[in-house]
Amino acid sequence: MKIMKERAVEVPIIDSADTRAVERLIAVSAPRDPRVSRRAARIVADVRQRGDEALIEYASRFDHLDEPIEVTAAQLRRAARRVPPSVRAAIARAVRTIRLVATRQVPKGWRVRTSPGVVIEQRVTPLDRIGCYVPGGRYPLPSSLLMTAVPARTAGVGEIVAACPRPDDTVMFAALEAGVDRLLRVGGAQAIAALAYGTATVPRVDKIVGPGNAYVAAAKALVADDCPIDFFAGPSEIVIVSASGRPEWIAADLLAQAEHDPQARALLITSSRRLAMKVQAQCIAQMPADGPAAQAIARNGGIIVTKSLDEAIRLSQRIAPEHVVCDTDRVARRLTRAGTVFVGPWSAQALGDYTTGSNHVLPTGGAAGARGGLSAADFVRVATVQRITAPGMKEIGPAAAALARAEGLTAHARSIDVRLDAALKGRTDFGSPEGLHCD
């Protein structure tokens, strides 16, 4: 990696007492560009109406597609042979660790008897078909394919369709290792539209997951009413809460996150001004000469010096960022509003992008205040099955009817009363649910 020497990129140090500057730095990213949303809407509508014809036109225009949309099995195998052995081994290791974590994430089915004659079952069934979006821009991202496809396969999804505008050999090998059924050479808003609504070539999916650029994010927002998505993903974020970390390592972590995107946000929140100054110097010394890191740090990066560690934790909790890095478990227990938390000096955030096993598809823009990252649980339907016998109706029916009348819903009460009356009169010749036992 080339290090920037020609000019220093300012990494501002802000005192937490300067509330206006702090608010500017921790504010949620700017709203979506309306021009991007309008263009994405036109593309989505066009692909929805014209199908493959529009999809191929956009793929040719934006991604220079000059071959069939679908990658063949033979092409996948040939690509796999071209991947260096060390990379193949790394991908295989990542698959194992992601699968290990995903296996623990799949919800379990159960039955419980809530009253005599009343049994509630939780039923867990995998989705039939999902679409994984894999970015294909500045760098190949086989890790994004693994983080979406492996949990889906572990959850038991019937068919996995991956879309990547320019899949290189590593992405193709990752598709093989992850168990992807179909890999398509399409990207952008047009790929999202094809997955959401289906075309002659691209099957309609039950859910779309995976990160992407502004057009992908806008398209996912547009189709979300018709096809569920994982979540609305914005620019990547890291917040480091530290009072005693190693300055060169902290700076490396900030720059690693900043190289994702010019809009990425990389913040250190510390109660140590001495650490702040050392990290600032290290950021300048380690700044890459090319790529988006310098732009991201200049736009959205910074160091906030707080009066105490407690204040630093409160600021991180307000931000609810995608990634949080901290020094100790004692601090980690208090950082409850984050997509994922890394604890201790050896827990480099970049490890989580690849080989820890935890998922790197995470909520951004404050959404981590309500949910964590993508998991195997996102690829199953969790529903309840309710079984009530005549004795069960006699047990719970009167209370339900009373509540219905209290709400003014007399038809609700009537639907209960007609059954309750029959149960009380001993009329049980209407059939009875089977299997009213609890395991």
C-alpha positions as CSV (number, residue, x, y, z in Angstrom):
1,M,0.0,0.0,0.0
2,K,1.3,3.4,-0.9
3,I,1.4,5.9,1.9
4,M,0.5,9.5,1.3
5,K,3.5,11.8,1.7
6,E,2.7,14.8,-0.5
7,R,0.1,16.4,1.7
8,A,-1.4,15.7,5.2
9,V,-5.1,15.0,5.5
10,E,-6.6,16.8,8.4
11,V,-8.0,14.5,11.1
12,P,-9.8,16.9,13.4
13,I,-9.7,16.6,17.1
14,I,-12.9,17.9,18.7
15,D,-13.6,18.6,22.3
16,S,-16.9,17.2,23.4
17,A,-17.8,20.5,24.9
18,D,-18.0,21.9,21.4
19,T,-21.5,20.4,21.0
20,R,-22.1,21.9,17.6
21,A,-19.0,20.3,16.1
22,V,-19.8,17.0,17.8
23,E,-23.3,17.0,16.4
24,R,-22.0,17.6,12.9
25,L,-19.6,14.7,13.2
26,I,-22.0,12.2,14.7
27,A,-25.1,13.2,12.6
28,V,-26.6,10.4,10.5
29,S,-25.3,10.4,7.0
30,A,-27.0,12.8,4.5
31,P,-30.3,11.6,3.0
32,R,-30.3,9.7,-0.3
33,D,-29.7,11.7,-3.4
34,P,-33.1,12.3,-5.0
35,R,-31.5,12.1,-8.5
36,V,-30.2,8.6,-7.7
37,S,-33.7,7.6,-6.4
38,R,-35.4,8.9,-9.6
39,R,-32.9,7.1,-11.9
40,A,-33.2,3.9,-9.9
41,A,-37.0,4.2,-10.0
42,R,-36.9,4.5,-13.8
43,I,-34.7,1.5,-14.1
44,V,-36.8,-0.6,-11.7
45,A,-40.0,0.2,-13.5
46,D,-38.4,-0.5,-16.9
47,V,-37.1,-3.9,-15.9
48,R,-40.3,-4.8,-14.2
49,Q,-42.2,-4.0,-17.5
50,R,-39.8,-5.2,-20.2
51,G,-37.9,-8.0,-18.3
52,D,-34.8,-9.4,-19.9
53,E,-34.8,-6.9,-22.7
54,A,-34.3,-4.0,-20.3
55,L,-32.1,-6.0,-18.0
56,I,-29.6,-6.8,-20.8
57,E,-29.7,-3.2,-22.1
58,Y,-28.7,-1.8,-18.7
59,A,-26.1,-4.5,-18.1
60,S,-24.5,-3.8,-21.4
61,R,-24.6,0.0,-20.8
62,F,-23.4,0.1,-17.2
63,D,-21.4,-3.1,-16.8
64,H,-20.3,-3.7,-20.4
65,L,-21.9,-7.1,-20.5
66,D,-20.9,-8.9,-23.7
67,E,-21.7,-12.5,-22.8
68,P,-24.7,-14.5,-21.4
69,I,-26.2,-13.3,-18.1
70,E,-25.7,-16.6,-16.3
71,V,-22.3,-18.0,-15.4
72,T,-22.2,-21.7,-16.4
73,A,-21.1,-24.5,-14.1
74,A,-18.1,-25.2,-16.4
75,Q,-17.1,-21.5,-16.2
76,L,-17.3,-21.7,-12.4
77,R,-15.0,-24.7,-12.3
78,R,-12.5,-23.2,-14.7
79,A,-12.4,-20.0,-12.6
80,A,-11.9,-22.0,-9.4
81,R,-8.7,-23.6,-10.9
82,R,-7.3,-20.1,-11.5
83,V,-7.7,-18.9,-7.9
84,P,-4.3,-19.1,-6.0
85,P,-4.3,-22.0,-3.4
86,S,-3.8,-19.5,-0.5
87,V,-7.0,-17.7,-1.5
88,R,-8.9,-20.9,-2.0
89,A,-7.9,-22.0,1.5
90,A,-8.9,-18.6,2.9
91,I,-12.3,-18.8,1.3
92,A,-12.8,-22.4,2.5
93,R,-11.8,-21.4,6.0
94,A,-14.2,-18.4,6.0
95,V,-17.1,-20.7,4.8
96,R,-16.4,-23.0,7.8
97,T,-16.5,-20.3,10.4
98,I,-19.5,-18.5,8.9
99,R,-21.4,-21.8,8.8
100,L,-20.5,-22.6,12.4
101,V,-21.9,-19.3,13.6
102,A,-24.9,-19.5,11.3
103,T,-25.8,-23.0,12.6
104,R,-26.3,-21.5,16.1
105,Q,-28.4,-18.7,14.7
106,V,-31.2,-20.8,13.1
107,P,-34.3,-20.4,15.3
108,K,-35.7,-23.6,16.8
109,G,-39.2,-25.0,16.7
110,W,-41.1,-25.7,19.9
111,R,-44.5,-26.5,21.4
112,V,-46.0,-25.2,24.6
113,R,-49.3,-25.8,26.3
114,T,-50.6,-22.4,27.5
115,S,-53.8,-23.8,29.0
116,P,-55.4,-27.2,29.2
117,G,-56.5,-28.0,25.6
118,V,-54.5,-25.1,24.1
119,V,-51.2,-25.8,22.4
120,I,-49.0,-23.3,20.5
121,E,-46.3,-24.4,18.2
122,Q,-43.5,-22.4,16.7
123,R,-42.8,-23.6,13.2
124,V,-39.5,-22.7,11.4
125,T,-39.3,-23.2,7.7
126,P,-36.6,-21.9,5.3
127,L,-37.4,-19.5,2.5
128,D,-37.8,-21.1,-0.9
129,R,-35.5,-18.8,-2.9
130,I,-33.3,-15.8,-2.0
131,G,-31.2,-13.3,-4.0
132,C,-27.7,-12.3,-2.8
133,Y,-26.4,-9.1,-4.2
134,V,-22.6,-9.0,-4.5
135,P,-20.9,-5.6,-5.3
136,G,-18.6,-5.7,-8.3
137,G,-17.1,-2.2,-8.3
138,R,-13.6,-1.1,-7.2
139,Y,-12.6,-4.5,-5.8
140,P,-13.9,-8.0,-6.0
141,L,-15.8,-8.9,-2.9
142,P,-16.1,-12.7,-2.5
143,S,-16.6,-12.1,1.2
144,S,-19.9,-10.4,0.6
145,L,-21.1,-13.5,-1.3
146,L,-20.0,-15.7,1.5
147,M,-21.7,-13.6,4.2
148,T,-25.0,-13.8,2.4
149,A,-25.1,-17.2,0.7
150,V,-23.5,-19.4,3.5
151,P,-26.1,-18.4,6.2
152,A,-28.9,-18.9,3.6
153,R,-27.6,-22.4,2.7
154,T,-27.2,-23.2,6.4
155,A,-30.8,-22.1,7.1
156,G,-32.0,-24.6,4.4
157,V,-33.0,-22.1,1.7
158,G,-34.1,-24.1,-1.4
159,E,-32.4,-22.0,-4.1
160,I,-29.8,-19.3,-3.9
161,V,-29.4,-16.8,-6.8
162,A,-26.4,-14.5,-6.6
163,A,-26.0,-11.3,-8.8
164,C,-22.7,-9.6,-9.4
165,P,-22.0,-7.3,-12.3
166,R,-18.4,-8.4,-12.9
167,P,-17.7,-11.6,-11.0
168,D,-14.0,-12.4,-11.0
169,D,-12.4,-15.8,-10.3
170,T,-12.5,-15.4,-6.6
171,V,-16.2,-14.5,-6.6
172,M,-16.9,-17.6,-8.8
173,F,-14.9,-19.8,-6.5
174,A,-16.8,-18.4,-3.5
175,A,-20.1,-19.1,-5.2
176,L,-19.0,-22.8,-5.6
177,E,-17.9,-23.1,-2.0
178,A,-21.0,-21.3,-0.6
179,G,-23.4,-23.6,-2.5
180,V,-24.9,-20.9,-4.8
181,D,-27.3,-22.4,-7.3
182,R,-27.1,-19.7,-9.9
183,L,-24.6,-16.8,-10.5
184,L,-25.7,-13.9,-12.7
185,R,-23.6,-11.2,-14.3
186,V,-25.9,-8.3,-13.5
187,G,-25.7,-5.5,-11.0
188,G,-27.1,-2.2,-10.0
189,A,-30.8,-1.2,-9.7
190,Q,-31.5,-3.5,-12.7
191,A,-30.3,-6.6,-10.8
192,I,-32.5,-5.7,-7.8
193,A,-35.5,-5.2,-10.0
194,A,-35.0,-8.5,-11.8
195,L,-34.6,-10.4,-8.5
196,A,-37.7,-8.7,-7.0
197,Y,-40.1,-9.1,-9.9
198,G,-38.5,-11.9,-12.0
199,T,-37.8,-12.0,-15.8
200,A,-37.6,-14.9,-18.3
201,T,-34.0,-15.5,-17.2
202,V,-34.0,-14.4,-13.5
203,P,-36.4,-16.1,-11.1
204,R,-38.3,-14.0,-8.6
205,V,-37.0,-14.4,-5.1
206,D,-38.5,-14.4,-1.6
207,K,-35.9,-11.9,-0.2
208,I,-33.0,-9.8,-1.4
209,V,-29.9,-9.4,0.8
210,G,-26.5,-7.9,0.5
211,P,-24.8,-4.5,0.3
212,G,-24.4,-2.3,-2.8
213,N,-23.9,1.2,-4.1
214,A,-26.3,4.1,-3.9
215,Y,-28.4,2.8,-6.8
216,V,-28.6,-0.7,-5.3
217,A,-29.7,0.8,-2.0
218,A,-32.3,3.0,-3.7
219,A,-33.6,0.1,-5.7
220,K,-33.9,-2.1,-2.6
221,A,-35.9,0.7,-0.9
222,L,-38.2,0.8,-4.0
223,V,-38.9,-2.9,-4.2
224,A,-39.2,-3.5,-0.4
225,D,-43.0,-3.4,-0.4
226,D,-43.1,-6.2,-3.0
227,C,-40.0,-8.2,-2.1
228,P,-38.6,-8.2,1.5
229,I,-35.0,-7.1,1.9
230,D,-32.5,-7.4,4.7
231,F,-32.3,-3.7,5.6
232,F,-31.4,-0.3,4.2
233,A,-27.6,-0.1,4.1
234,G,-25.7,3.1,3.9
235,P,-22.0,4.0,4.1
236,S,-19.9,1.9,6.4
237,E,-19.1,3.1,9.9
238,I,-16.6,2.4,12.7
239,V,-16.6,4.0,16.2
240,I,-13.6,3.2,18.4
241,V,-14.1,3.8,22.1
242,S,-10.7,3.7,23.7
243,A,-8.6,5.3,26.5
244,S,-5.6,3.1,26.3
245,G,-5.3,1.5,22.9
246,R,-2.2,1.4,20.7
247,P,-2.3,4.6,18.5
248,E,-0.8,2.9,15.4
249,W,-3.4,0.1,15.6
250,I,-6.3,2.4,16.2
251,A,-5.2,4.6,13.2
252,A,-4.9,1.5,11.0
253,D,-8.5,0.4,12.0
254,L,-9.9,3.9,11.2
255,L,-8.2,3.9,7.8
256,A,-9.3,0.3,7.0
257,Q,-12.9,1.3,7.4
258,A,-12.4,4.6,5.5
259,E,-11.1,2.8,2.4
260,H,-14.5,1.3,1.8
261,D,-16.2,4.4,0.5
262,P,-15.7,8.3,0.3
263,Q,-18.9,8.5,2.5
264,A,-17.6,6.0,5.2
265,R,-17.5,7.3,8.7
266,A,-14.5,6.6,11.0
267,L,-14.5,8.0,14.5
268,L,-12.4,7.6,17.7
269,I,-14.0,8.7,20.9
270,T,-11.6,8.9,23.8
271,S,-11.1,10.4,27.2
272,S,-7.4,10.7,26.6
273,R,-6.2,13.8,24.7
274,R,-2.7,12.3,24.6
275,L,-4.1,9.2,22.8
276,A,-6.1,11.5,20.5
277,M,-3.0,13.4,19.4
278,K,-1.0,10.2,18.8
279,V,-3.8,8.6,16.7
280,Q,-4.1,11.9,14.7
281,A,-0.4,11.7,13.9
282,Q,-0.6,8.0,13.0
283,C,-3.6,8.6,10.7
284,I,-1.5,11.2,8.8
285,A,1.5,9.0,8.7
286,Q,-0.4,5.9,7.4
287,M,-2.9,7.7,5.1
288,P,-3.0,5.8,1.7
289,A,-1.9,7.7,-1.3
290,D,-4.8,6.5,-3.4
291,G,-8.3,5.1,-2.8
292,P,-11.2,6.8,-0.9
293,A,-9.7,6.7,2.6
294,A,-8.3,10.3,2.5
295,Q,-11.6,11.7,1.2
296,A,-13.7,9.7,3.8
297,I,-11.5,10.9,6.7
298,A,-11.6,14.5,5.5
299,R,-15.4,14.4,5.1
300,N,-16.6,12.2,7.9
301,G,-13.7,11.2,10.1
302,G,-12.5,12.7,13.4
303,I,-11.6,12.2,17.0
304,I,-13.8,13.4,19.9
305,V,-12.2,14.0,23.3
306,T,-14.6,13.4,26.1
307,K,-14.4,14.3,29.8
308,S,-14.8,10.7,30.8
309,L,-15.1,7.1,29.5
310,D,-18.8,7.2,30.5
311,E,-19.3,10.2,28.2
312,A,-17.5,8.3,25.4
313,I,-19.8,5.3,25.8
314,R,-22.9,7.6,25.8
315,L,-21.8,9.2,22.5
316,S,-21.3,5.7,20.9
317,Q,-24.7,4.6,22.1
318,R,-26.3,7.7,20.5
319,I,-24.6,6.9,17.2
320,A,-25.5,3.2,17.2
321,P,-22.9,2.5,14.6
322,E,-22.3,-0.5,12.4
323,H,-19.0,-1.4,14.1
324,V,-17.7,-0.5,17.6
325,V,-14.2,-1.3,18.9
326,C,-13.4,-1.1,22.6
327,D,-10.7,-1.9,25.1
328,T,-12.3,-4.3,27.6
329,D,-15.3,-6.6,28.2
330,R,-16.5,-4.2,31.0
331,V,-16.9,-1.5,28.3
332,A,-18.3,-3.9,25.8
333,R,-21.2,-4.9,28.1
334,R,-22.4,-1.3,28.0
335,L,-22.1,-0.9,24.2
336,T,-25.5,-2.4,23.4
337,R,-26.4,-0.3,20.4
338,A,-24.1,-1.5,17.6
339,G,-24.2,-3.9,14.7
340,T,-21.2,-5.7,16.1
341,V,-18.7,-5.1,18.9
342,F,-15.0,-5.9,18.9
343,V,-13.2,-6.2,22.2
344,G,-9.5,-5.9,23.0
345,P,-6.4,-4.9,21.1
346,W,-6.2,-8.1,18.9
347,S,-9.8,-7.8,17.8
348,A,-9.2,-6.0,14.5
349,Q,-12.5,-5.0,12.9
350,A,-11.1,-6.1,9.5
351,L,-11.0,-9.7,10.8
352,G,-14.8,-9.5,11.1
353,D,-15.1,-8.8,7.4
354,Y,-13.6,-12.2,6.5
355,T,-12.8,-15.0,8.9
356,T,-14.3,-14.6,12.5
357,G,-17.5,-16.2,11.3
358,S,-19.7,-13.3,12.4
359,N,-21.6,-11.7,9.6
360,H,-20.3,-8.4,8.1
361,V,-23.6,-7.4,6.5
362,L,-24.6,-5.0,9.2
363,P,-27.1,-2.1,9.8
364,T,-25.8,1.5,9.4
365,G,-27.0,5.0,9.9
366,G,-28.3,4.4,13.5
367,A,-30.3,1.3,12.5
368,A,-28.1,-0.8,14.9
369,G,-30.1,0.8,17.7
370,A,-32.9,-1.7,16.8
371,R,-31.2,-4.7,15.2
372,G,-28.0,-6.5,14.6
373,G,-26.5,-7.9,11.4
374,L,-27.6,-10.4,8.9
375,S,-27.9,-14.0,10.3
376,A,-29.3,-17.4,9.4
377,A,-32.5,-16.3,11.2
378,D,-33.1,-13.8,8.3
379,F,-33.6,-16.8,5.9
380,V,-36.4,-18.6,7.6
381,R,-40.1,-18.0,8.3
382,V,-41.0,-18.2,11.9
383,A,-44.7,-18.7,12.4
384,T,-47.0,-20.1,15.0
385,V,-49.6,-22.9,14.7
386,Q,-52.4,-22.8,17.2
387,R,-54.5,-25.8,18.3
388,I,-57.5,-25.6,20.6
389,T,-59.8,-28.4,21.7
390,A,-63.3,-28.2,23.1
391,P,-62.0,-28.3,26.6
392,G,-59.5,-25.6,25.6
393,M,-62.4,-23.4,24.3
394,K,-64.2,-23.8,27.7
395,E,-61.0,-22.8,29.4
396,I,-60.0,-19.6,27.5
397,G,-63.2,-18.7,25.6
398,P,-65.0,-16.7,28.2
399,A,-61.9,-14.4,28.8
400,A,-61.5,-13.9,25.0
401,A,-65.1,-13.0,24.5
402,A,-65.0,-10.6,27.4
403,L,-62.0,-8.8,25.9
404,A,-63.7,-8.7,22.5
405,R,-66.8,-7.0,23.9
406,A,-64.6,-4.6,25.9
407,E,-63.1,-3.5,22.6
408,G,-66.5,-3.2,21.0
409,L,-65.8,-6.0,18.5
410,T,-69.1,-7.9,18.8
411,A,-68.5,-10.1,15.8
412,H,-65.3,-11.3,17.4
413,A,-67.2,-12.2,20.5
414,R,-69.9,-14.0,18.5
415,S,-67.3,-16.2,16.7
416,I,-66.1,-17.3,20.1
417,D,-69.6,-17.6,21.7
418,V,-70.9,-20.0,19.0
419,R,-68.1,-22.4,19.7
420,L,-68.2,-21.9,23.5
421,D,-71.9,-22.7,23.6
422,A,-71.3,-25.9,21.7
423,A,-68.4,-26.9,23.9
424,L,-70.4,-26.2,27.1
425,K,-73.3,-28.4,25.7
426,G,-70.9,-31.2,25.1
427,R,-71.1,-31.1,21.3
428,T,-67.7,-32.4,20.2
429,D,-68.7,-33.9,16.9
430,F,-66.9,-31.2,14.8
431,G,-63.5,-32.8,14.7
432,S,-60.7,-32.2,17.1
433,P,-57.1,-31.0,16.5
434,E,-54.6,-33.8,16.7
435,G,-51.3,-33.8,18.5
436,L,-52.2,-31.7,21.5
437,H,-49.2,-32.8,23.4
438,C,-46.1,-30.9,24.4
439,D,-42.7,-32.4,23.8
